[in-house]
């Protein structure tokens, strides 16, 4: 378990993390989301004791990370896949970490096989692609067989097969009862991988809840209605204050309706003797909910394209 309590980090007059509190539970994949500059990496670094907080505290399994005598046995982390010595081989890199953390040497070969780098064990890391470095970073995180794992943008540089492999790995680790904390900008990947979300903006907590509950907070809920009398129903719903647009291809006789709930739409259709063959409430995607709910927390906002 990871616990963050009133965590604060200031750099001069800039507050990167502002009284942030949340808990990451075992047995789940918890996604860590926020716009660029929201404070995600700074938070991860403070959890690992790499940066000292200005205020507040973090614990891993009830103890500050620096209180764990051999860190890789307690927390495995991948923060930056490029922060490795390019002149070493993958096996030498992992062997050095294993010796310093009291980890059996056999684990080096085991994790290299697990991440698909067994054939590259003796190659110099400087010749690795970004995707291979990401796999090596994951091997490093798994080396001590820790109960807590943290990953910052782990799918960067991964091909589709690698992304699918990684998704299954995170799921398996959580199913084994481990705490899995995962930062990513890929909303589709979070939607397919995470159970819970911690969402921050400008260093402050926006939400800590399930993926489904977060998506349901969006105001972009719509109802898809199928009817052979689409034009007639559109007129009725527009008169009742709804926004109505065609759904799908022309002639599909479906409408996308916002501004009225499904039960109200059904009642109006019945009252006006308009038959329905579909009435489905559609929630916002995770990406739509994220863009809406973090709109006021975007620090680096690009201009409209010309």
N, C-alpha and C positions, 0 to 999 in steps of 0.2 A: 504494500500500500504506500502511496505517496500522499503526504499531507502538506499543504501550503497554507500558511496562516499569516494574513496581513503583510504579505511580502511586498517590499518596496525597494526600488533601486533608482538612485538619482545620479546623474552625471552633470555636475555643475548645476545650472538652472533648469536642466531637462530631466523630467521624471519619466523613466523608461517603463517602470512597473510601479503601479500605484495601489497599495493596500489590497493586494490580490489574495484571495482565499478560495481554495477548492480541494477536493479529495479525489484521488484516482484509485479505484477499487480493483482488487484482484479478480481474475476470471472474466475480464471484459477487455475489449479493445477500445481504448478511449482516445478519440481524436482531439487534437489541439489546433484550433483554428484562430485566425485573425488576419487582418490586412497587413501588408508590409509595414514594418516599423511598429507593430502592435506590442512587441515585447516578448514574443514567444521564445526566441533563442536565448535571450537574457534570462528568462525564467528557468529554462532547462539548465543553463550554466550555473545558476544559483542553487538549484536542486542538487547538482553534482559537486557543489563546493568550489567550482572554478572561478566564480565571482562572489564577492562578499556582499550580502544585502545591506542596504542602508537602514532598513527596519524589517521587522517580522522574522519569520523562520520557516524552514522546510525540514521535513523528516522523511526518511525512507524506512519502512518497517519500524516506525517509532523512534528511530535514531537519526541524528544528523549524519549525512553521508560520510563526513570526515571521521565519524566515530566508528565506522566499519573498518577493521584492521586490514582486510584484503578486499578492496573495492569490487573487483570483477566477480567475486563470489556472491556479491549481494545485488549489484546493479550492473547491467550491461547497457552500453550506450553507444550510439552512432550520431555524432553531431556534425562532423565534416569529414567526408570520405577522402578528401585531399590532404588531410593532416597526417600523413604517414611519410616515412623516410623512403624516398624513391630508389635509393641504392640497395635496400634490403630486399630479400625475397619474401614472399608471403609467409612461407614456413618459418623463416628466421624472425620475422616480425611477431608472429603469434607465439613462437617459442620463448622469446624474451619476456613477453607479457605473462605467459604461463609460469615461468620460473619466479618472476617477481610477485606473483599472487598465490604461490603454492598450489598451482593447478597441475594435475598429472600430465606429462608430455603427450600421452596418447590422445588427449583432447584436441591437439593441433590437427592431427590427421582427421579426426572425427568431424570437426567443424568445417574443415576445408572440403570434405566430401559433401557435407550437408548443404553448403552454399554453391556447390558446383565448381569449385576451384582446385580440385585434387590434381588435375593435369597441369595446373599452372603454379604448383606449390613452390618450385625452385626458380621461377621467373622473377626478375626484378620488378618491383611494384611501379617504378617509373615508366615502364612500358605498358601498364594496364590502361584499359579504357575506363571512362567514368563508371560505367555499369559494373566492371570488374572490381573497381575500388569500392563501390557500394556493397558488393557481395563480401569483400574482405572486411569492410566495416561491420557488417552483420555477423560475420564469423567471429570478430573480436568481441562483439556484444554477447555472443552465445558461449564464449570460451569457458567462463566460470560456471556455466549452467545456473545463472542467477534467477531469483524469483521475480525480479523487477527489471523491465527492459524499456529503454527510451530511444526513440528514433526521430531525428530531425530531417525531414524531406528525404526519406530513404529511397524513393522511386525515381529520383532525378537520374537521368542517363540510362534507365533500364528499358530494355525492349519489351514488347507485349508479353512474351513468355516470362520474362523476369518479373514483370509487374504481377502476373497471375501467380507465379511461384511465391512471391513475397506476401501477397494477400492470403494465400493458404497458410503460409508460415505464421503470420500474425494470429490468424484464427486458431491454429493448433496450439500456439503458446498460451493464448488466453484460455482455451479449453483445458489445458493442463493446470489451470489455477494460477497462472502468473499474472502479474500486473503489466499491461502493455500500454505505453503512452506514446502516441504517434502524431507528429506534426507533419502537415502536408498542405500544399496549395491546390491539390487536385481534388475538387469537390466530388467528382464522379467516383474517385477511388475511396474517399471517405464514406460516401453513401453505400458503397459495396463492402466496406471493411469494418467500420466502427460501429460499436454498440452505443456508446455514450460520447458526448462532446463537451469540451471546455472551450468556450469562445471568448476571446478578449479583444479589446480595441483600445488603443492609446494607453495600454498598460492596465486597464480596468476590466473586471469581469462583466461580460454581457450575458452569458448563459452557461449553465452546467446542468445538462439534462440529456435525455436520450435523443438520438437522431430524429426519430419520429416526432417527439414533442417539440423539438426545435423547428422542424419544417412546418409543423402545424401553427406556430406562432406567426407565420407570414400572413399578411392580409391578401395575398394573391391566390386565395382559394377560388376555385371556379367549379361550375357544374356543367357536365357534358350532357346534352339532351338530344335524343334521337326521336324524330317524328316525321311522318309523311307530309305534315302541314307546317313546315319550318317557317315560312313567311308569316303565316297567321299567328303562330306562337311567338315569333320575334316581336311582332307588333304588340301583343298582349303584355309581354315581359318588359318591353321598353316603356310602355305606358305605366307600368308598376314601378319604374325607377331602376331597372336593371340595365347593364351594358351587355349587348348581345353581338357576337361575331360568328361567322361561319366557322365550323370546325372541320378540318381535313380538306379533302379535295372537293371541287365544285360538284354539286349534285349529290353529295353524301347525305343530305337531309339531317345534318347534325349541327347543333349550335353550342358554342361555348358561352356560358352565362356567368357574369360576376355581379355581385350586388344583391342577390337573393339566394337564400338557402334552398336546398333540394325540396324540402317539404312544402315550401311556399310556391315553388315552381310547379310541383305536382298538383297543388290545390287550384292554382290558376288554370292549368291545363284542363283539369276536370270540370271546373266551372264553365269553361268555354268550349267544352266537348271536343278537345283536341287530343287525339290518341298519342301515347308515348310508347316507344319501344326501347328507350334507354334513358336512365336518369342516374348519373354517376358523379359523385363529388370527387374532385381531383385536387389534392394538396399540392403545394409548391414543391419543386425539387429542392434538394439541399442547397444547390448553387443559388437559386432564386431567393430562398430564405436568407442565406448568408449575405447576399448583396443588399437585400433590403434592410436587414437588422444591423448591419455594420456600416451603413451608408454614412452615418455621422461620425464614424471613427476612422475613416480613411485619411491617412496623413499625406500620402503622395498621390494626388488626384491628377490624372492626365486630362488634357483638353480634348474637346470633341474633334474627331478626325474630319479633315476638310474634303 
